[in-house]
Amino acid sequence: MKIGIDASRYADEKATGVEWYSWHIINSLLKIIPKSDDVVLYSREAIEGQPYKILKAKRFWTLGALSKEMRKNP
């Protein structure tokens, strides 16, 4: 199975409540997803130790860049 996760709040160095919550949720998901599944974290910047794809957009990241990527690579 191919799984894409919006990790735009995952790698923020100045973590607040939303970033910490995202970090814990994504790390917990990665532990329970079978290794045979193809998992990609979509982010604005590099994520150390995880498979990721950087999507560049200054505004409307979710509505623009992420939506376009999902249409291109369902």
PyMOL Python script that loads the backbone (N, CA, C, O; Angstrom):
from pymol import cmd

cmd.read_pdbstr("""\
ATOM      1  N   MET A   1       0.842  -1.166   0.000  1.00  0.00           N
ATOM      2  CA  MET A   1       0.000   0.000   0.000  1.00  0.00           C
ATOM      3  C   MET A   1       0.895   1.238   0.000  1.00  0.00           C
ATOM      4  O   MET A   1       1.966   1.233   0.606  1.00  0.00           O
ATOM      5  N   LYS A   2       0.463   2.279  -0.666  1.00  0.00           N
ATOM      6  CA  LYS A   2       1.174   3.546  -0.715  1.00  0.00           C
ATOM      7  C   LYS A   2       0.505   4.513   0.255  1.00  0.00           C
ATOM      8  O   LYS A   2      -0.699   4.752   0.166  1.00  0.00           O
ATOM      9  N   ILE A   3       1.292   5.072   1.191  1.00  0.00           N
ATOM     10  CA  ILE A   3       0.750   5.962   2.209  1.00  0.00           C
ATOM     11  C   ILE A   3       1.506   7.289   2.173  1.00  0.00           C
ATOM     12  O   ILE A   3       2.733   7.313   2.276  1.00  0.00           O
ATOM     13  N   GLY A   4       0.775   8.382   2.027  1.00  0.00           N
ATOM     14  CA  GLY A   4       1.354   9.713   2.078  1.00  0.00           C
ATOM     15  C   GLY A   4       0.848  10.445   3.305  1.00  0.00           C
ATOM     16  O   GLY A   4      -0.347  10.420   3.599  1.00  0.00           O
ATOM     17  N   ILE A   5       1.751  11.097   4.024  1.00  0.00           N
ATOM     18  CA  ILE A   5       1.395  11.794   5.262  1.00  0.00           C
ATOM     19  C   ILE A   5       1.822  13.252   5.155  1.00  0.00           C
ATOM     20  O   ILE A   5       2.963  13.547   4.798  1.00  0.00           O
ATOM     21  N   ASP A   6       0.909  14.158   5.464  1.00  0.00           N
ATOM     22  CA  ASP A   6       1.212  15.584   5.525  1.00  0.00           C
ATOM     23  C   ASP A   6       2.066  15.819   6.770  1.00  0.00           C
ATOM     24  O   ASP A   6       1.564  15.829   7.894  1.00  0.00           O
ATOM     25  N   ALA A   7       3.355  16.007   6.546  1.00  0.00           N
ATOM     26  CA  ALA A   7       4.284  16.221   7.657  1.00  0.00           C
ATOM     27  C   ALA A   7       4.802  17.653   7.661  1.00  0.00           C
ATOM     28  O   ALA A   7       5.934  17.906   8.073  1.00  0.00           O
ATOM     29  N   SER A   8       3.988  18.575   7.210  1.00  0.00           N
ATOM     30  CA  SER A   8       4.424  19.968   7.122  1.00  0.00           C
ATOM     31  C   SER A   8       4.731  20.571   8.491  1.00  0.00           C
ATOM     32  O   SER A   8       5.476  21.548   8.579  1.00  0.00           O
ATOM     33  N   ARG A   9       4.185  20.021   9.529  1.00  0.00           N
ATOM     34  CA  ARG A   9       4.452  20.519  10.888  1.00  0.00           C
ATOM     35  C   ARG A   9       5.369  19.581  11.669  1.00  0.00           C
ATOM     36  O   ARG A   9       5.584  19.784  12.864  1.00  0.00           O
ATOM     37  N   TYR A  10       5.905  18.568  11.017  1.00  0.00           N
ATOM     38  CA  TYR A  10       6.692  17.533  11.690  1.00  0.00           C
ATOM     39  C   TYR A  10       8.112  17.980  12.041  1.00  0.00           C
ATOM     40  O   TYR A  10       8.599  17.673  13.129  1.00  0.00           O
ATOM     41  N   ALA A  11       8.772  18.688  11.151  1.00  0.00           N
ATOM     42  CA  ALA A  11      10.202  18.945  11.319  1.00  0.00           C
ATOM     43  C   ALA A  11      10.531  20.351  11.814  1.00  0.00           C
ATOM     44  O   ALA A  11      11.662  20.807  11.642  1.00  0.00           O
ATOM     45  N   ASP A  12       9.613  21.020  12.398  1.00  0.00           N
ATOM     46  CA  ASP A  12       9.850  22.383  12.847  1.00  0.00           C
ATOM     47  C   ASP A  12      10.756  22.403  14.069  1.00  0.00           C
ATOM     48  O   ASP A  12      10.487  21.721  15.057  1.00  0.00           O
ATOM     49  N   GLU A  13      11.827  23.183  14.003  1.00  0.00           N
ATOM     50  CA  GLU A  13      12.777  23.244  15.123  1.00  0.00           C
ATOM     51  C   GLU A  13      12.215  23.997  16.331  1.00  0.00           C
ATOM     52  O   GLU A  13      12.592  23.715  17.468  1.00  0.00           O
ATOM     53  N   LYS A  14      11.332  24.935  16.090  1.00  0.00           N
ATOM     54  CA  LYS A  14      10.717  25.693  17.177  1.00  0.00           C
ATOM     55  C   LYS A  14       9.332  25.107  17.453  1.00  0.00           C
ATOM     56  O   LYS A  14       8.308  25.751  17.227  1.00  0.00           O
ATOM     57  N   ALA A  15       9.330  23.893  17.938  1.00  0.00           N
ATOM     58  CA  ALA A  15       8.081  23.154  18.121  1.00  0.00           C
ATOM     59  C   ALA A  15       7.179  23.790  19.186  1.00  0.00           C
ATOM     60  O   ALA A  15       7.616  24.155  20.277  1.00  0.00           O
ATOM     61  N   THR A  16       5.916  23.900  18.816  1.00  0.00           N
ATOM     62  CA  THR A  16       4.884  24.313  19.757  1.00  0.00           C
ATOM     63  C   THR A  16       3.940  23.131  19.913  1.00  0.00           C
ATOM     64  O   THR A  16       4.300  22.011  19.549  1.00  0.00           O
ATOM     65  N   GLY A  17       2.763  23.345  20.435  1.00  0.00           N
ATOM     66  CA  GLY A  17       1.832  22.241  20.665  1.00  0.00           C
ATOM     67  C   GLY A  17       1.486  21.463  19.417  1.00  0.00           C
ATOM     68  O   GLY A  17       1.480  20.232  19.440  1.00  0.00           O
ATOM     69  N   VAL A  18       1.193  22.162  18.308  1.00  0.00           N
ATOM     70  CA  VAL A  18       0.824  21.490  17.062  1.00  0.00           C
ATOM     71  C   VAL A  18       1.982  20.655  16.519  1.00  0.00           C
ATOM     72  O   VAL A  18       1.777  19.521  16.086  1.00  0.00           O
ATOM     73  N   GLU A  19       3.190  21.205  16.540  1.00  0.00           N
ATOM     74  CA  GLU A  19       4.354  20.476  16.037  1.00  0.00           C
ATOM     75  C   GLU A  19       4.658  19.238  16.882  1.00  0.00           C
ATOM     76  O   GLU A  19       4.953  18.173  16.339  1.00  0.00           O
ATOM     77  N   TRP A  20       4.585  19.375  18.204  1.00  0.00           N
ATOM     78  CA  TRP A  20       4.836  18.207  19.060  1.00  0.00           C
ATOM     79  C   TRP A  20       3.769  17.138  18.862  1.00  0.00           C
ATOM     80  O   TRP A  20       4.079  15.948  18.808  1.00  0.00           O
ATOM     81  N   TYR A  21       2.526  17.557  18.754  1.00  0.00           N
ATOM     82  CA  TYR A  21       1.427  16.617  18.517  1.00  0.00           C
ATOM     83  C   TYR A  21       1.648  15.885  17.195  1.00  0.00           C
ATOM     84  O   TYR A  21       1.520  14.662  17.146  1.00  0.00           O
ATOM     85  N   SER A  22       1.975  16.604  16.126  1.00  0.00           N
ATOM     86  CA  SER A  22       2.238  16.000  14.818  1.00  0.00           C
ATOM     87  C   SER A  22       3.406  15.030  14.893  1.00  0.00           C
ATOM     88  O   SER A  22       3.336  13.929  14.347  1.00  0.00           O
ATOM     89  N   TRP A  23       4.470  15.428  15.561  1.00  0.00           N
ATOM     90  CA  TRP A  23       5.659  14.578  15.690  1.00  0.00           C
ATOM     91  C   TRP A  23       5.302  13.250  16.353  1.00  0.00           C
ATOM     92  O   TRP A  23       5.697  12.188  15.872  1.00  0.00           O
ATOM     93  N   HIS A  24       4.551  13.310  17.462  1.00  0.00           N
ATOM     94  CA  HIS A  24       4.185  12.085  18.176  1.00  0.00           C
ATOM     95  C   HIS A  24       3.224  11.210  17.364  1.00  0.00           C
ATOM     96  O   HIS A  24       3.381   9.989  17.332  1.00  0.00           O
ATOM     97  N   ILE A  25       2.248  11.813  16.719  1.00  0.00           N
ATOM     98  CA  ILE A  25       1.298  11.044  15.907  1.00  0.00           C
ATOM     99  C   ILE A  25       2.007  10.357  14.747  1.00  0.00           C
ATOM    100  O   ILE A  25       1.811   9.164  14.516  1.00  0.00           O
ATOM    101  N   ILE A  26       2.828  11.105  14.021  1.00  0.00           N
ATOM    102  CA  ILE A  26       3.518  10.530  12.857  1.00  0.00           C
ATOM    103  C   ILE A  26       4.490   9.443  13.284  1.00  0.00           C
ATOM    104  O   ILE A  26       4.546   8.393  12.644  1.00  0.00           O
ATOM    105  N   ASN A  27       5.254   9.660  14.343  1.00  0.00           N
ATOM    106  CA  ASN A  27       6.177   8.617  14.812  1.00  0.00           C
ATOM    107  C   ASN A  27       5.438   7.365  15.262  1.00  0.00           C
ATOM    108  O   ASN A  27       5.910   6.253  15.024  1.00  0.00           O
ATOM    109  N   SER A  28       4.292   7.525  15.906  1.00  0.00           N
ATOM    110  CA  SER A  28       3.494   6.363  16.326  1.00  0.00           C
ATOM    111  C   SER A  28       2.957   5.618  15.110  1.00  0.00           C
ATOM    112  O   SER A  28       2.959   4.387  15.089  1.00  0.00           O
ATOM    113  N   LEU A  29       2.497   6.350  14.096  1.00  0.00           N
ATOM    114  CA  LEU A  29       2.010   5.712  12.869  1.00  0.00           C
ATOM    115  C   LEU A  29       3.127   4.934  12.170  1.00  0.00           C
ATOM    116  O   LEU A  29       2.912   3.815  11.705  1.00  0.00           O
ATOM    117  N   LEU A  30       4.315   5.531  12.099  1.00  0.00           N
ATOM    118  CA  LEU A  30       5.429   4.872  11.435  1.00  0.00           C
ATOM    119  C   LEU A  30       5.822   3.563  12.121  1.00  0.00           C
ATOM    120  O   LEU A  30       6.327   2.649  11.470  1.00  0.00           O
ATOM    121  N   LYS A  31       5.593   3.469  13.427  1.00  0.00           N
ATOM    122  CA  LYS A  31       5.903   2.240  14.166  1.00  0.00           C
ATOM    123  C   LYS A  31       4.928   1.113  13.861  1.00  0.00           C
ATOM    124  O   LYS A  31       5.303  -0.058  13.921  1.00  0.00           O
ATOM    125  N   ILE A  32       3.665   1.452  13.530  1.00  0.00           N
ATOM    126  CA  ILE A  32       2.660   0.400  13.330  1.00  0.00           C
ATOM    127  C   ILE A  32       2.366   0.093  11.855  1.00  0.00           C
ATOM    128  O   ILE A  32       1.724  -0.912  11.548  1.00  0.00           O
ATOM    129  N   ILE A  33       2.833   0.949  10.951  1.00  0.00           N
ATOM    130  CA  ILE A  33       2.630   0.691   9.522  1.00  0.00           C
ATOM    131  C   ILE A  33       3.585  -0.435   9.108  1.00  0.00           C
ATOM    132  O   ILE A  33       4.776  -0.370   9.410  1.00  0.00           O
ATOM    133  N   PRO A  34       3.078  -1.459   8.426  1.00  0.00           N
ATOM    134  CA  PRO A  34       3.953  -2.567   7.994  1.00  0.00           C
ATOM    135  C   PRO A  34       5.101  -2.072   7.108  1.00  0.00           C
ATOM    136  O   PRO A  34       4.930  -1.139   6.323  1.00  0.00           O
ATOM    137  N   LYS A  35       6.262  -2.701   7.239  1.00  0.00           N
ATOM    138  CA  LYS A  35       7.451  -2.312   6.476  1.00  0.00           C
ATOM    139  C   LYS A  35       7.241  -2.492   4.971  1.00  0.00           C
ATOM    140  O   LYS A  35       7.925  -1.852   4.173  1.00  0.00           O
ATOM    141  N   SER A  36       6.320  -3.339   4.586  1.00  0.00           N
ATOM    142  CA  SER A  36       6.068  -3.582   3.166  1.00  0.00           C
ATOM    143  C   SER A  36       5.328  -2.422   2.497  1.00  0.00           C
ATOM    144  O   SER A  36       5.303  -2.335   1.270  1.00  0.00           O
ATOM    145  N   ASP A  37       4.734  -1.542   3.279  1.00  0.00           N
ATOM    146  CA  ASP A  37       4.015  -0.394   2.729  1.00  0.00           C
ATOM    147  C   ASP A  37       4.989   0.723   2.339  1.00  0.00           C
ATOM    148  O   ASP A  37       6.016   0.918   2.990  1.00  0.00           O
ATOM    149  N   ASP A  38       4.661   1.433   1.297  1.00  0.00           N
ATOM    150  CA  ASP A  38       5.461   2.555   0.820  1.00  0.00           C
ATOM    151  C   ASP A  38       4.951   3.831   1.494  1.00  0.00           C
ATOM    152  O   ASP A  38       3.851   4.294   1.193  1.00  0.00           O
ATOM    153  N   VAL A  39       5.752   4.402   2.408  1.00  0.00           N
ATOM    154  CA  VAL A  39       5.344   5.583   3.164  1.00  0.00           C
ATOM    155  C   VAL A  39       6.212   6.775   2.751  1.00  0.00           C
ATOM    156  O   VAL A  39       7.438   6.681   2.702  1.00  0.00           O
ATOM    157  N   VAL A  40       5.550   7.892   2.457  1.00  0.00           N
ATOM    158  CA  VAL A  40       6.263   9.129   2.126  1.00  0.00           C
ATOM    159  C   VAL A  40       5.702  10.251   2.992  1.00  0.00           C
ATOM    160  O   VAL A  40       4.489  10.438   3.083  1.00  0.00           O
ATOM    161  N   LEU A  41       6.612  10.998   3.630  1.00  0.00           N
ATOM    162  CA  LEU A  41       6.210  12.164   4.404  1.00  0.00           C
ATOM    163  C   LEU A  41       6.392  13.388   3.520  1.00  0.00           C
ATOM    164  O   LEU A  41       7.490  13.641   3.024  1.00  0.00           O
ATOM    165  N   TYR A  42       5.330  14.139   3.322  1.00  0.00           N
ATOM    166  CA  TYR A  42       5.377  15.361   2.515  1.00  0.00           C
ATOM    167  C   TYR A  42       5.607  16.547   3.433  1.00  0.00           C
ATOM    168  O   TYR A  42       4.871  16.764   4.395  1.00  0.00           O
ATOM    169  N   SER A  43       6.654  17.318   3.112  1.00  0.00           N
ATOM    170  CA  SER A  43       7.049  18.405   3.998  1.00  0.00           C
ATOM    171  C   SER A  43       7.580  19.595   3.205  1.00  0.00           C
ATOM    172  O   SER A  43       7.778  19.514   1.992  1.00  0.00           O
ATOM    173  N   ARG A  44       7.805  20.687   3.904  1.00  0.00           N
ATOM    174  CA  ARG A  44       8.407  21.881   3.300  1.00  0.00           C
ATOM    175  C   ARG A  44       9.921  21.840   3.389  1.00  0.00           C
ATOM    176  O   ARG A  44      10.610  22.592   2.700  1.00  0.00           O
ATOM    177  N   GLU A  45      10.439  20.960   4.239  1.00  0.00           N
ATOM    178  CA  GLU A  45      11.890  20.862   4.439  1.00  0.00           C
ATOM    179  C   GLU A  45      12.266  19.410   4.700  1.00  0.00           C
ATOM    180  O   GLU A  45      11.399  18.562   4.912  1.00  0.00           O
ATOM    181  N   ALA A  46      13.572  19.132   4.684  1.00  0.00           N
ATOM    182  CA  ALA A  46      14.069  17.775   4.866  1.00  0.00           C
ATOM    183  C   ALA A  46      13.709  17.226   6.245  1.00  0.00           C
ATOM    184  O   ALA A  46      13.669  17.957   7.234  1.00  0.00           O
ATOM    185  N   ILE A  47      13.449  15.925   6.283  1.00  0.00           N
ATOM    186  CA  ILE A  47      13.135  15.233   7.539  1.00  0.00           C
ATOM    187  C   ILE A  47      14.192  14.145   7.726  1.00  0.00           C
ATOM    188  O   ILE A  47      14.295  13.212   6.929  1.00  0.00           O
ATOM    189  N   GLU A  48      14.952  14.284   8.770  1.00  0.00           N
ATOM    190  CA  GLU A  48      16.051  13.362   9.017  1.00  0.00           C
ATOM    191  C   GLU A  48      15.561  11.964   9.387  1.00  0.00           C
ATOM    192  O   GLU A  48      14.689  11.814  10.243  1.00  0.00           O
ATOM    193  N   GLY A  49      16.120  10.947   8.746  1.00  0.00           N
ATOM    194  CA  GLY A  49      15.837   9.571   9.101  1.00  0.00           C
ATOM    195  C   GLY A  49      14.520   9.015   8.589  1.00  0.00           C
ATOM    196  O   GLY A  49      14.149   7.902   8.962  1.00  0.00           O
ATOM    197  N   GLN A  50      13.809   9.736   7.760  1.00  0.00           N
ATOM    198  CA  GLN A  50      12.524   9.273   7.242  1.00  0.00           C
ATOM    199  C   GLN A  50      12.483   9.510   5.732  1.00  0.00           C
ATOM    200  O   GLN A  50      13.113  10.441   5.231  1.00  0.00           O
ATOM    201  N   PRO A  51      11.737   8.663   5.006  1.00  0.00           N
ATOM    202  CA  PRO A  51      11.549   8.948   3.576  1.00  0.00           C
ATOM    203  C   PRO A  51      10.640  10.166   3.435  1.00  0.00           C
ATOM    204  O   PRO A  51       9.556  10.198   4.018  1.00  0.00           O
ATOM    205  N   TYR A  52      11.062  11.149   2.682  1.00  0.00           N
ATOM    206  CA  TYR A  52      10.281  12.375   2.574  1.00  0.00           C
ATOM    207  C   TYR A  52      10.337  12.920   1.151  1.00  0.00           C
ATOM    208  O   TYR A  52      11.192  12.532   0.355  1.00  0.00           O
ATOM    209  N   LYS A  53       9.426  13.811   0.852  1.00  0.00           N
ATOM    210  CA  LYS A  53       9.429  14.553  -0.400  1.00  0.00           C
ATOM    211  C   LYS A  53       9.116  15.992  -0.060  1.00  0.00           C
ATOM    212  O   LYS A  53       8.107  16.287   0.582  1.00  0.00           O
ATOM    213  N   ILE A  54       9.990  16.891  -0.496  1.00  0.00           N
ATOM    214  CA  ILE A  54       9.807  18.306  -0.228  1.00  0.00           C
ATOM    215  C   ILE A  54       8.893  18.904  -1.294  1.00  0.00           C
ATOM    216  O   ILE A  54       9.109  18.716  -2.491  1.00  0.00           O
ATOM    217  N   LEU A  55       7.886  19.615  -0.848  1.00  0.00           N
ATOM    218  CA  LEU A  55       6.991  20.340  -1.733  1.00  0.00           C
ATOM    219  C   LEU A  55       7.164  21.823  -1.448  1.00  0.00           C
ATOM    220  O   LEU A  55       6.937  22.279  -0.327  1.00  0.00           O
ATOM    221  N   LYS A  56       7.563  22.561  -2.452  1.00  0.00           N
ATOM    222  CA  LYS A  56       7.810  23.990  -2.288  1.00  0.00           C
ATOM    223  C   LYS A  56       6.547  24.786  -2.587  1.00  0.00           C
ATOM    224  O   LYS A  56       5.927  24.595  -3.633  1.00  0.00           O
ATOM    225  N   ALA A  57       6.175  25.647  -1.709  1.00  0.00           N
ATOM    226  CA  ALA A  57       5.073  26.587  -1.912  1.00  0.00           C
ATOM    227  C   ALA A  57       5.151  27.629  -0.798  1.00  0.00           C
ATOM    228  O   ALA A  57       5.320  27.283   0.371  1.00  0.00           O
ATOM    229  N   LYS A  58       5.031  28.876  -1.158  1.00  0.00           N
ATOM    230  CA  LYS A  58       5.086  29.935  -0.150  1.00  0.00           C
ATOM    231  C   LYS A  58       3.737  30.112   0.531  1.00  0.00           C
ATOM    232  O   LYS A  58       3.664  30.413   1.723  1.00  0.00           O
ATOM    233  N   ARG A  59       2.661  29.920  -0.245  1.00  0.00           N
ATOM    234  CA  ARG A  59       1.316  30.096   0.301  1.00  0.00           C
ATOM    235  C   ARG A  59       0.465  28.912  -0.125  1.00  0.00           C
ATOM    236  O   ARG A  59       0.738  28.263  -1.135  1.00  0.00           O
ATOM    237  N   PHE A  60      -0.555  28.643   0.646  1.00  0.00           N
ATOM    238  CA  PHE A  60      -1.524  27.581   0.332  1.00  0.00           C
ATOM    239  C   PHE A  60      -0.846  26.235   0.091  1.00  0.00           C
ATOM    240  O   PHE A  60      -1.141  25.557  -0.893  1.00  0.00           O
ATOM    241  N   TRP A  61       0.054  25.851   0.979  1.00  0.00           N
ATOM    242  CA  TRP A  61       0.816  24.611   0.832  1.00  0.00           C
ATOM    243  C   TRP A  61      -0.103  23.410   0.712  1.00  0.00           C
ATOM    244  O   TRP A  61       0.075  22.598  -0.196  1.00  0.00           O
ATOM    245  N   THR A  62      -1.075  23.271   1.594  1.00  0.00           N
ATOM    246  CA  THR A  62      -1.970  22.112   1.574  1.00  0.00           C
ATOM    247  C   THR A  62      -2.890  22.150   0.366  1.00  0.00           C
ATOM    248  O   THR A  62      -3.020  21.148  -0.337  1.00  0.00           O
ATOM    249  N   LEU A  63      -3.524  23.272   0.111  1.00  0.00           N
ATOM    250  CA  LEU A  63      -4.466  23.374  -1.002  1.00  0.00           C
ATOM    251  C   LEU A  63      -3.778  23.371  -2.359  1.00  0.00           C
ATOM    252  O   LEU A  63      -4.339  22.879  -3.339  1.00  0.00           O
ATOM    253  N   GLY A  64      -2.574  23.915  -2.424  1.00  0.00           N
ATOM    254  CA  GLY A  64      -1.874  24.012  -3.700  1.00  0.00           C
ATOM    255  C   GLY A  64      -0.917  22.867  -3.950  1.00  0.00           C
ATOM    256  O   GLY A  64      -1.212  21.960  -4.727  1.00  0.00           O
ATOM    257  N   ALA A  65       0.236  22.908  -3.287  1.00  0.00           N
ATOM    258  CA  ALA A  65       1.313  21.956  -3.552  1.00  0.00           C
ATOM    259  C   ALA A  65       0.940  20.512  -3.203  1.00  0.00           C
ATOM    260  O   ALA A  65       1.174  19.604  -4.001  1.00  0.00           O
ATOM    261  N   LEU A  66       0.369  20.297  -2.031  1.00  0.00           N
ATOM    262  CA  LEU A  66       0.033  18.926  -1.620  1.00  0.00           C
ATOM    263  C   LEU A  66      -1.092  18.347  -2.475  1.00  0.00           C
ATOM    264  O   LEU A  66      -1.042  17.176  -2.853  1.00  0.00           O
ATOM    265  N   SER A  67      -2.094  19.149  -2.778  1.00  0.00           N
ATOM    266  CA  SER A  67      -3.204  18.674  -3.616  1.00  0.00           C
ATOM    267  C   SER A  67      -2.718  18.320  -5.025  1.00  0.00           C
ATOM    268  O   SER A  67      -3.133  17.311  -5.596  1.00  0.00           O
ATOM    269  N   LYS A  68      -1.848  19.145  -5.571  1.00  0.00           N
ATOM    270  CA  LYS A  68      -1.293  18.871  -6.902  1.00  0.00           C
ATOM    271  C   LYS A  68      -0.495  17.565  -6.896  1.00  0.00           C
ATOM    272  O   LYS A  68      -0.601  16.768  -7.828  1.00  0.00           O
ATOM    273  N   GLU A  69       0.297  17.350  -5.855  1.00  0.00           N
ATOM    274  CA  GLU A  69       1.075  16.120  -5.735  1.00  0.00           C
ATOM    275  C   GLU A  69       0.180  14.890  -5.620  1.00  0.00           C
ATOM    276  O   GLU A  69       0.480  13.850  -6.206  1.00  0.00           O
ATOM    277  N   MET A  70      -0.903  14.999  -4.879  1.00  0.00           N
ATOM    278  CA  MET A  70      -1.822  13.872  -4.716  1.00  0.00           C
ATOM    279  C   MET A  70      -2.522  13.525  -6.038  1.00  0.00           C
ATOM    280  O   MET A  70      -2.763  12.352  -6.324  1.00  0.00           O
ATOM    281  N   ARG A  71      -2.842  14.530  -6.829  1.00  0.00           N
ATOM    282  CA  ARG A  71      -3.442  14.269  -8.145  1.00  0.00           C
ATOM    283  C   ARG A  71      -2.432  13.615  -9.076  1.00  0.00           C
ATOM    284  O   ARG A  71      -2.779  12.724  -9.852  1.00  0.00           O
ATOM    285  N   LYS A  72      -1.174  14.061  -8.997  1.00  0.00           N
ATOM    286  CA  LYS A  72      -0.121  13.537  -9.867  1.00  0.00           C
ATOM    287  C   LYS A  72       0.299  12.121  -9.471  1.00  0.00           C
ATOM    288  O   LYS A  72       0.544  11.280 -10.336  1.00  0.00           O
ATOM    289  N   ASN A  73       0.382  11.861  -8.178  1.00  0.00           N
ATOM    290  CA  ASN A  73       0.824  10.559  -7.634  1.00  0.00           C
ATOM    291  C   ASN A  73      -0.179  10.053  -6.607  1.00  0.00           C
ATOM    292  O   ASN A  73       0.056  10.153  -5.403  1.00  0.00           O
ATOM    293  N   PRO A  74      -1.307   9.505  -7.086  1.00  0.00           N
ATOM    294  CA  PRO A  74      -2.339   9.055  -6.125  1.00  0.00           C
ATOM    295  C   PRO A  74      -1.880   7.908  -5.228  1.00  0.00           C
ATOM    296  O   PRO A  74      -2.645   7.441  -4.384  1.00  0.00           O
TER     297      PRO A  74
END
""", "prot")
cmd.dss("prot")
cmd.show_as("cartoon", "prot")
cmd.util.cbc("prot")
cmd.orient("prot")
